[in-house]
Amino acid sequence: MPAPAPTDEATAEIAAAAPASFGLAMASDAVDAAKVNQLGSLLDGLRFTTPHRADAAVVRGLVFDAGVRVELRDQSGYTLRVASREAKHFLTIEAFHDVGEVRLARDASEAEVAATADVLARNDALQAFNSLHGSWVYEISDVLAEKIRWTRDDLRAADG
């Protein structure tokens, strides 16, 4: 049985995250600062119109794009993928944590123990997030779908 339908409040944890990058390293290319700022606020404005169970007929057979990977300062983040059908756009979201094996020495300081506990708690929170959101596909606005689909070329400054 899938988790209960998420609400906007269920995405509050995402909005509280501070993006570090979007996997958009562009070397020396000039970028459109306004678009980069809009992309930076992508998680803040993440809203959906309708949640659908992942096995619902309305979303069955959708082909999701590679998406955008939003990396946070704590080595966690979210991958957002979009699919479209009949002028409607759909989103899946998955949390990830790029922390390898966690080890703690016997003589670890209290600060090291606390830091390790924080990493483990974050990992647990991300697993819970995926348990909830993994069984849902969200209908989203045209504007949000467009932002998620921006490419490096879209972010280049007009004179760059």
PyMOL commands that place a pseudoatom at each C-alpha (Angstrom):
pseudoatom trace, name=CA, resn=MET, resi=1, chain=A, elem=C, hetatm=0, pos=[0.000, 0.000, 0.000]
pseudoatom trace, name=CA, resn=PRO, resi=2, chain=A, elem=C, hetatm=0, pos=[1.534, 3.344, -1.001]
pseudoatom trace, name=CA, resn=ALA, resi=3, chain=A, elem=C, hetatm=0, pos=[2.109, 6.130, 1.453]
pseudoatom trace, name=CA, resn=PRO, resi=4, chain=A, elem=C, hetatm=0, pos=[-0.691, 8.665, 1.887]
pseudoatom trace, name=CA, resn=ALA, resi=5, chain=A, elem=C, hetatm=0, pos=[-0.832, 11.474, -0.659]
pseudoatom trace, name=CA, resn=PRO, resi=6, chain=A, elem=C, hetatm=0, pos=[1.766, 14.138, 0.087]
pseudoatom trace, name=CA, resn=THR, resi=7, chain=A, elem=C, hetatm=0, pos=[0.731, 17.723, 0.608]
pseudoatom trace, name=CA, resn=ASP, resi=8, chain=A, elem=C, hetatm=0, pos=[2.591, 21.004, 0.077]
pseudoatom trace, name=CA, resn=GLU, resi=9, chain=A, elem=C, hetatm=0, pos=[3.644, 20.762, 3.723]
pseudoatom trace, name=CA, resn=ALA, resi=10, chain=A, elem=C, hetatm=0, pos=[5.415, 17.498, 2.910]
pseudoatom trace, name=CA, resn=THR, resi=11, chain=A, elem=C, hetatm=0, pos=[7.791, 19.447, 0.670]
pseudoatom trace, name=CA, resn=ALA, resi=12, chain=A, elem=C, hetatm=0, pos=[8.734, 21.951, 3.381]
pseudoatom trace, name=CA, resn=GLU, resi=13, chain=A, elem=C, hetatm=0, pos=[11.896, 19.964, 4.121]
pseudoatom trace, name=CA, resn=ILE, resi=14, chain=A, elem=C, hetatm=0, pos=[12.996, 20.512, 0.516]
pseudoatom trace, name=CA, resn=ALA, resi=15, chain=A, elem=C, hetatm=0, pos=[12.411, 24.249, 0.647]
pseudoatom trace, name=CA, resn=ALA, resi=16, chain=A, elem=C, hetatm=0, pos=[14.520, 24.534, 3.794]
pseudoatom trace, name=CA, resn=ALA, resi=17, chain=A, elem=C, hetatm=0, pos=[17.521, 23.047, 1.990]
pseudoatom trace, name=CA, resn=ALA, resi=18, chain=A, elem=C, hetatm=0, pos=[20.238, 25.353, 0.699]
pseudoatom trace, name=CA, resn=PRO, resi=19, chain=A, elem=C, hetatm=0, pos=[21.345, 24.388, -2.816]
pseudoatom trace, name=CA, resn=ALA, resi=20, chain=A, elem=C, hetatm=0, pos=[25.079, 24.275, -3.399]
pseudoatom trace, name=CA, resn=SER, resi=21, chain=A, elem=C, hetatm=0, pos=[24.984, 23.495, -7.109]
pseudoatom trace, name=CA, resn=PHE, resi=22, chain=A, elem=C, hetatm=0, pos=[22.843, 22.092, -9.860]
pseudoatom trace, name=CA, resn=GLY, resi=23, chain=A, elem=C, hetatm=0, pos=[25.453, 20.077, -11.703]
pseudoatom trace, name=CA, resn=LEU, resi=24, chain=A, elem=C, hetatm=0, pos=[25.701, 22.982, -14.125]
pseudoatom trace, name=CA, resn=ALA, resi=25, chain=A, elem=C, hetatm=0, pos=[29.399, 23.782, -14.023]
pseudoatom trace, name=CA, resn=MET, resi=26, chain=A, elem=C, hetatm=0, pos=[29.829, 25.906, -17.110]
pseudoatom trace, name=CA, resn=ALA, resi=27, chain=A, elem=C, hetatm=0, pos=[33.597, 26.562, -17.172]
pseudoatom trace, name=CA, resn=SER, resi=28, chain=A, elem=C, hetatm=0, pos=[34.150, 30.128, -18.298]
pseudoatom trace, name=CA, resn=ASP, resi=29, chain=A, elem=C, hetatm=0, pos=[30.833, 30.545, -20.109]
pseudoatom trace, name=CA, resn=ALA, resi=30, chain=A, elem=C, hetatm=0, pos=[28.968, 33.711, -19.260]
pseudoatom trace, name=CA, resn=VAL, resi=31, chain=A, elem=C, hetatm=0, pos=[25.676, 32.864, -17.578]
pseudoatom trace, name=CA, resn=ASP, resi=32, chain=A, elem=C, hetatm=0, pos=[22.393, 34.676, -17.322]
pseudoatom trace, name=CA, resn=ALA, resi=33, chain=A, elem=C, hetatm=0, pos=[22.433, 35.565, -13.610]
pseudoatom trace, name=CA, resn=ALA, resi=34, chain=A, elem=C, hetatm=0, pos=[18.664, 36.050, -13.465]
pseudoatom trace, name=CA, resn=LYS, resi=35, chain=A, elem=C, hetatm=0, pos=[18.006, 32.536, -14.776]
pseudoatom trace, name=CA, resn=VAL, resi=36, chain=A, elem=C, hetatm=0, pos=[20.605, 31.023, -12.465]
pseudoatom trace, name=CA, resn=ASN, resi=37, chain=A, elem=C, hetatm=0, pos=[18.889, 32.785, -9.526]
pseudoatom trace, name=CA, resn=GLN, resi=38, chain=A, elem=C, hetatm=0, pos=[15.522, 31.384, -10.647]
pseudoatom trace, name=CA, resn=LEU, resi=39, chain=A, elem=C, hetatm=0, pos=[17.028, 27.928, -10.791]
pseudoatom trace, name=CA, resn=GLY, resi=40, chain=A, elem=C, hetatm=0, pos=[18.530, 28.504, -7.343]
pseudoatom trace, name=CA, resn=SER, resi=41, chain=A, elem=C, hetatm=0, pos=[15.060, 29.049, -5.955]
pseudoatom trace, name=CA, resn=LEU, resi=42, chain=A, elem=C, hetatm=0, pos=[13.663, 25.978, -7.692]
pseudoatom trace, name=CA, resn=LEU, resi=43, chain=A, elem=C, hetatm=0, pos=[13.240, 24.016, -4.475]
pseudoatom trace, name=CA, resn=ASP, resi=44, chain=A, elem=C, hetatm=0, pos=[11.723, 26.992, -2.648]
pseudoatom trace, name=CA, resn=GLY, resi=45, chain=A, elem=C, hetatm=0, pos=[8.889, 27.264, -5.141]
pseudoatom trace, name=CA, resn=LEU, resi=46, chain=A, elem=C, hetatm=0, pos=[8.281, 23.561, -5.627]
pseudoatom trace, name=CA, resn=ARG, resi=47, chain=A, elem=C, hetatm=0, pos=[4.517, 23.127, -5.804]
pseudoatom trace, name=CA, resn=PHE, resi=48, chain=A, elem=C, hetatm=0, pos=[2.294, 20.596, -7.499]
pseudoatom trace, name=CA, resn=THR, resi=49, chain=A, elem=C, hetatm=0, pos=[-1.301, 20.752, -8.614]
pseudoatom trace, name=CA, resn=THR, resi=50, chain=A, elem=C, hetatm=0, pos=[-2.283, 17.100, -8.248]
pseudoatom trace, name=CA, resn=PRO, resi=51, chain=A, elem=C, hetatm=0, pos=[-0.553, 14.031, -6.814]
pseudoatom trace, name=CA, resn=HIS, resi=52, chain=A, elem=C, hetatm=0, pos=[-1.057, 10.751, -8.677]
pseudoatom trace, name=CA, resn=ARG, resi=53, chain=A, elem=C, hetatm=0, pos=[-0.139, 7.274, -7.495]
pseudoatom trace, name=CA, resn=ALA, resi=54, chain=A, elem=C, hetatm=0, pos=[2.825, 6.074, -9.533]
pseudoatom trace, name=CA, resn=ASP, resi=55, chain=A, elem=C, hetatm=0, pos=[0.713, 3.199, -10.891]
pseudoatom trace, name=CA, resn=ALA, resi=56, chain=A, elem=C, hetatm=0, pos=[-2.289, 5.372, -11.859]
pseudoatom trace, name=CA, resn=ALA, resi=57, chain=A, elem=C, hetatm=0, pos=[-3.498, 5.192, -15.456]
pseudoatom trace, name=CA, resn=VAL, resi=58, chain=A, elem=C, hetatm=0, pos=[-2.960, 8.929, -15.996]
pseudoatom trace, name=CA, resn=VAL, resi=59, chain=A, elem=C, hetatm=0, pos=[0.803, 8.541, -15.450]
pseudoatom trace, name=CA, resn=ARG, resi=60, chain=A, elem=C, hetatm=0, pos=[1.292, 4.994, -16.722]
pseudoatom trace, name=CA, resn=GLY, resi=61, chain=A, elem=C, hetatm=0, pos=[3.822, 4.827, -19.554]
pseudoatom trace, name=CA, resn=LEU, resi=62, chain=A, elem=C, hetatm=0, pos=[5.252, 8.310, -19.024]
pseudoatom trace, name=CA, resn=VAL, resi=63, chain=A, elem=C, hetatm=0, pos=[8.877, 8.675, -20.059]
pseudoatom trace, name=CA, resn=PHE, resi=64, chain=A, elem=C, hetatm=0, pos=[10.740, 10.943, -17.655]
pseudoatom trace, name=CA, resn=ASP, resi=65, chain=A, elem=C, hetatm=0, pos=[13.758, 12.949, -18.766]
pseudoatom trace, name=CA, resn=ALA, resi=66, chain=A, elem=C, hetatm=0, pos=[17.173, 12.767, -17.111]
pseudoatom trace, name=CA, resn=GLY, resi=67, chain=A, elem=C, hetatm=0, pos=[16.145, 15.659, -14.894]
pseudoatom trace, name=CA, resn=VAL, resi=68, chain=A, elem=C, hetatm=0, pos=[18.103, 18.055, -12.783]
pseudoatom trace, name=CA, resn=ARG, resi=69, chain=A, elem=C, hetatm=0, pos=[20.194, 17.031, -9.804]
pseudoatom trace, name=CA, resn=VAL, resi=70, chain=A, elem=C, hetatm=0, pos=[20.124, 19.608, -7.006]
pseudoatom trace, name=CA, resn=GLU, resi=71, chain=A, elem=C, hetatm=0, pos=[23.115, 19.100, -4.746]
pseudoatom trace, name=CA, resn=LEU, resi=72, chain=A, elem=C, hetatm=0, pos=[23.036, 20.484, -1.221]
pseudoatom trace, name=CA, resn=ARG, resi=73, chain=A, elem=C, hetatm=0, pos=[25.923, 21.531, 0.990]
pseudoatom trace, name=CA, resn=ASP, resi=74, chain=A, elem=C, hetatm=0, pos=[25.612, 18.417, 3.168]
pseudoatom trace, name=CA, resn=GLN, resi=75, chain=A, elem=C, hetatm=0, pos=[26.272, 16.057, 0.225]
pseudoatom trace, name=CA, resn=SER, resi=76, chain=A, elem=C, hetatm=0, pos=[22.598, 15.224, -0.085]
pseudoatom trace, name=CA, resn=GLY, resi=77, chain=A, elem=C, hetatm=0, pos=[20.144, 16.493, -2.624]
pseudoatom trace, name=CA, resn=TYR, resi=78, chain=A, elem=C, hetatm=0, pos=[17.248, 15.785, -4.907]
pseudoatom trace, name=CA, resn=THR, resi=79, chain=A, elem=C, hetatm=0, pos=[16.811, 14.619, -8.470]
pseudoatom trace, name=CA, resn=LEU, resi=80, chain=A, elem=C, hetatm=0, pos=[13.784, 16.121, -10.230]
pseudoatom trace, name=CA, resn=ARG, resi=81, chain=A, elem=C, hetatm=0, pos=[12.527, 14.463, -13.423]
pseudoatom trace, name=CA, resn=VAL, resi=82, chain=A, elem=C, hetatm=0, pos=[9.778, 15.690, -15.730]
pseudoatom trace, name=CA, resn=ALA, resi=83, chain=A, elem=C, hetatm=0, pos=[7.549, 13.984, -18.278]
pseudoatom trace, name=CA, resn=SER, resi=84, chain=A, elem=C, hetatm=0, pos=[4.799, 15.509, -20.396]
pseudoatom trace, name=CA, resn=ARG, resi=85, chain=A, elem=C, hetatm=0, pos=[1.615, 14.222, -21.969]
pseudoatom trace, name=CA, resn=GLU, resi=86, chain=A, elem=C, hetatm=0, pos=[-1.293, 16.089, -23.545]
pseudoatom trace, name=CA, resn=ALA, resi=87, chain=A, elem=C, hetatm=0, pos=[-0.078, 19.528, -22.395]
pseudoatom trace, name=CA, resn=LYS, resi=88, chain=A, elem=C, hetatm=0, pos=[0.298, 18.325, -18.802]
pseudoatom trace, name=CA, resn=HIS, resi=89, chain=A, elem=C, hetatm=0, pos=[3.601, 18.012, -16.982]
pseudoatom trace, name=CA, resn=PHE, resi=90, chain=A, elem=C, hetatm=0, pos=[4.492, 15.471, -14.323]
pseudoatom trace, name=CA, resn=LEU, resi=91, chain=A, elem=C, hetatm=0, pos=[7.314, 15.364, -11.787]
pseudoatom trace, name=CA, resn=THR, resi=92, chain=A, elem=C, hetatm=0, pos=[9.078, 12.671, -9.821]
pseudoatom trace, name=CA, resn=ILE, resi=93, chain=A, elem=C, hetatm=0, pos=[11.459, 13.559, -7.039]
pseudoatom trace, name=CA, resn=GLU, resi=94, chain=A, elem=C, hetatm=0, pos=[14.064, 11.403, -5.367]
pseudoatom trace, name=CA, resn=ALA, resi=95, chain=A, elem=C, hetatm=0, pos=[16.435, 12.260, -2.543]
pseudoatom trace, name=CA, resn=PHE, resi=96, chain=A, elem=C, hetatm=0, pos=[20.044, 11.094, -2.510]
pseudoatom trace, name=CA, resn=HIS, resi=97, chain=A, elem=C, hetatm=0, pos=[22.955, 11.216, -0.097]
pseudoatom trace, name=CA, resn=ASP, resi=98, chain=A, elem=C, hetatm=0, pos=[26.503, 11.092, -1.492]
pseudoatom trace, name=CA, resn=VAL, resi=99, chain=A, elem=C, hetatm=0, pos=[28.117, 10.077, 1.761]
pseudoatom trace, name=CA, resn=GLY, resi=100, chain=A, elem=C, hetatm=0, pos=[30.096, 6.865, 1.682]
pseudoatom trace, name=CA, resn=GLU, resi=101, chain=A, elem=C, hetatm=0, pos=[30.704, 4.571, 4.600]
pseudoatom trace, name=CA, resn=VAL, resi=102, chain=A, elem=C, hetatm=0, pos=[30.442, 6.294, 7.969]
pseudoatom trace, name=CA, resn=ARG, resi=103, chain=A, elem=C, hetatm=0, pos=[33.046, 5.323, 10.544]
pseudoatom trace, name=CA, resn=LEU, resi=104, chain=A, elem=C, hetatm=0, pos=[33.666, 6.506, 14.046]
pseudoatom trace, name=CA, resn=ALA, resi=105, chain=A, elem=C, hetatm=0, pos=[36.865, 5.944, 15.981]
pseudoatom trace, name=CA, resn=ARG, resi=106, chain=A, elem=C, hetatm=0, pos=[36.660, 4.690, 19.564]
pseudoatom trace, name=CA, resn=ASP, resi=107, chain=A, elem=C, hetatm=0, pos=[38.379, 7.837, 20.782]
pseudoatom trace, name=CA, resn=ALA, resi=108, chain=A, elem=C, hetatm=0, pos=[36.172, 10.193, 18.723]
pseudoatom trace, name=CA, resn=SER, resi=109, chain=A, elem=C, hetatm=0, pos=[35.428, 13.577, 20.225]
pseudoatom trace, name=CA, resn=GLU, resi=110, chain=A, elem=C, hetatm=0, pos=[31.904, 14.632, 21.141]
pseudoatom trace, name=CA, resn=ALA, resi=111, chain=A, elem=C, hetatm=0, pos=[31.909, 16.896, 18.080]
pseudoatom trace, name=CA, resn=GLU, resi=112, chain=A, elem=C, hetatm=0, pos=[32.821, 13.961, 15.805]
pseudoatom trace, name=CA, resn=VAL, resi=113, chain=A, elem=C, hetatm=0, pos=[30.119, 11.809, 17.376]
pseudoatom trace, name=CA, resn=ALA, resi=114, chain=A, elem=C, hetatm=0, pos=[27.570, 14.605, 16.917]
pseudoatom trace, name=CA, resn=ALA, resi=115, chain=A, elem=C, hetatm=0, pos=[28.614, 15.146, 13.292]
pseudoatom trace, name=CA, resn=THR, resi=116, chain=A, elem=C, hetatm=0, pos=[28.305, 11.423, 12.572]
pseudoatom trace, name=CA, resn=ALA, resi=117, chain=A, elem=C, hetatm=0, pos=[24.891, 11.331, 14.238]
pseudoatom trace, name=CA, resn=ASP, resi=118, chain=A, elem=C, hetatm=0, pos=[23.795, 14.253, 12.044]
pseudoatom trace, name=CA, resn=VAL, resi=119, chain=A, elem=C, hetatm=0, pos=[24.884, 12.401, 8.885]
pseudoatom trace, name=CA, resn=LEU, resi=120, chain=A, elem=C, hetatm=0, pos=[23.023, 9.263, 9.948]
pseudoatom trace, name=CA, resn=ALA, resi=121, chain=A, elem=C, hetatm=0, pos=[19.899, 11.237, 10.884]
pseudoatom trace, name=CA, resn=ARG, resi=122, chain=A, elem=C, hetatm=0, pos=[19.975, 13.016, 7.514]
pseudoatom trace, name=CA, resn=ASN, resi=123, chain=A, elem=C, hetatm=0, pos=[20.269, 9.676, 5.751]
pseudoatom trace, name=CA, resn=ASP, resi=124, chain=A, elem=C, hetatm=0, pos=[17.264, 8.349, 7.696]
pseudoatom trace, name=CA, resn=ALA, resi=125, chain=A, elem=C, hetatm=0, pos=[15.272, 11.476, 6.795]
pseudoatom trace, name=CA, resn=LEU, resi=126, chain=A, elem=C, hetatm=0, pos=[16.096, 11.063, 3.103]
pseudoatom trace, name=CA, resn=GLN, resi=127, chain=A, elem=C, hetatm=0, pos=[15.047, 7.417, 3.170]
pseudoatom trace, name=CA, resn=ALA, resi=128, chain=A, elem=C, hetatm=0, pos=[11.741, 8.442, 4.756]
pseudoatom trace, name=CA, resn=PHE, resi=129, chain=A, elem=C, hetatm=0, pos=[11.354, 11.160, 2.109]
pseudoatom trace, name=CA, resn=ASN, resi=130, chain=A, elem=C, hetatm=0, pos=[11.860, 8.586, -0.667]
pseudoatom trace, name=CA, resn=SER, resi=131, chain=A, elem=C, hetatm=0, pos=[9.433, 6.176, 1.002]
pseudoatom trace, name=CA, resn=LEU, resi=132, chain=A, elem=C, hetatm=0, pos=[6.758, 8.870, 0.899]
pseudoatom trace, name=CA, resn=HIS, resi=133, chain=A, elem=C, hetatm=0, pos=[7.449, 10.530, -2.453]
pseudoatom trace, name=CA, resn=GLY, resi=134, chain=A, elem=C, hetatm=0, pos=[8.627, 7.444, -4.359]
pseudoatom trace, name=CA, resn=SER, resi=135, chain=A, elem=C, hetatm=0, pos=[5.115, 6.134, -4.831]
pseudoatom trace, name=CA, resn=TRP, resi=136, chain=A, elem=C, hetatm=0, pos=[3.761, 9.414, -6.223]
pseudoatom trace, name=CA, resn=VAL, resi=137, chain=A, elem=C, hetatm=0, pos=[3.966, 11.391, -9.456]
pseudoatom trace, name=CA, resn=TYR, resi=138, chain=A, elem=C, hetatm=0, pos=[3.080, 15.062, -9.238]
pseudoatom trace, name=CA, resn=GLU, resi=139, chain=A, elem=C, hetatm=0, pos=[1.309, 17.172, -11.825]
pseudoatom trace, name=CA, resn=ILE, resi=140, chain=A, elem=C, hetatm=0, pos=[3.159, 20.490, -12.065]
pseudoatom trace, name=CA, resn=SER, resi=141, chain=A, elem=C, hetatm=0, pos=[2.821, 23.843, -13.820]
pseudoatom trace, name=CA, resn=ASP, resi=142, chain=A, elem=C, hetatm=0, pos=[4.202, 24.684, -17.253]
pseudoatom trace, name=CA, resn=VAL, resi=143, chain=A, elem=C, hetatm=0, pos=[6.568, 27.231, -15.675]
pseudoatom trace, name=CA, resn=LEU, resi=144, chain=A, elem=C, hetatm=0, pos=[8.058, 24.742, -13.220]
pseudoatom trace, name=CA, resn=ALA, resi=145, chain=A, elem=C, hetatm=0, pos=[8.446, 22.071, -15.908]
pseudoatom trace, name=CA, resn=GLU, resi=146, chain=A, elem=C, hetatm=0, pos=[10.247, 24.580, -18.140]
pseudoatom trace, name=CA, resn=LYS, resi=147, chain=A, elem=C, hetatm=0, pos=[12.683, 25.556, -15.376]
pseudoatom trace, name=CA, resn=ILE, resi=148, chain=A, elem=C, hetatm=0, pos=[13.493, 21.954, -14.550]
pseudoatom trace, name=CA, resn=ARG, resi=149, chain=A, elem=C, hetatm=0, pos=[14.206, 21.320, -18.227]
pseudoatom trace, name=CA, resn=TRP, resi=150, chain=A, elem=C, hetatm=0, pos=[16.566, 24.266, -18.692]
pseudoatom trace, name=CA, resn=THR, resi=151, chain=A, elem=C, hetatm=0, pos=[19.865, 23.270, -20.271]
pseudoatom trace, name=CA, resn=ARG, resi=152, chain=A, elem=C, hetatm=0, pos=[23.308, 24.862, -20.077]
pseudoatom trace, name=CA, resn=ASP, resi=153, chain=A, elem=C, hetatm=0, pos=[22.508, 26.697, -23.306]
pseudoatom trace, name=CA, resn=ASP, resi=154, chain=A, elem=C, hetatm=0, pos=[19.373, 28.151, -21.714]
pseudoatom trace, name=CA, resn=LEU, resi=155, chain=A, elem=C, hetatm=0, pos=[21.487, 29.526, -18.866]
pseudoatom trace, name=CA, resn=ARG, resi=156, chain=A, elem=C, hetatm=0, pos=[24.084, 31.221, -21.051]
pseudoatom trace, name=CA, resn=ALA, resi=157, chain=A, elem=C, hetatm=0, pos=[23.932, 34.989, -21.183]
pseudoatom trace, name=CA, resn=ALA, resi=158, chain=A, elem=C, hetatm=0, pos=[22.634, 36.362, -24.489]
pseudoatom trace, name=CA, resn=ASP, resi=159, chain=A, elem=C, hetatm=0, pos=[25.947, 38.106, -25.185]
pseudoatom trace, name=CA, resn=GLY, resi=160, chain=A, elem=C, hetatm=0, pos=[28.044, 35.153, -23.870]
for i in range(1, 160): cmd.bond("trace and resi %d" % i, "trace and resi %d" % (i + 1))
show_as sticks, trace
zoom trace
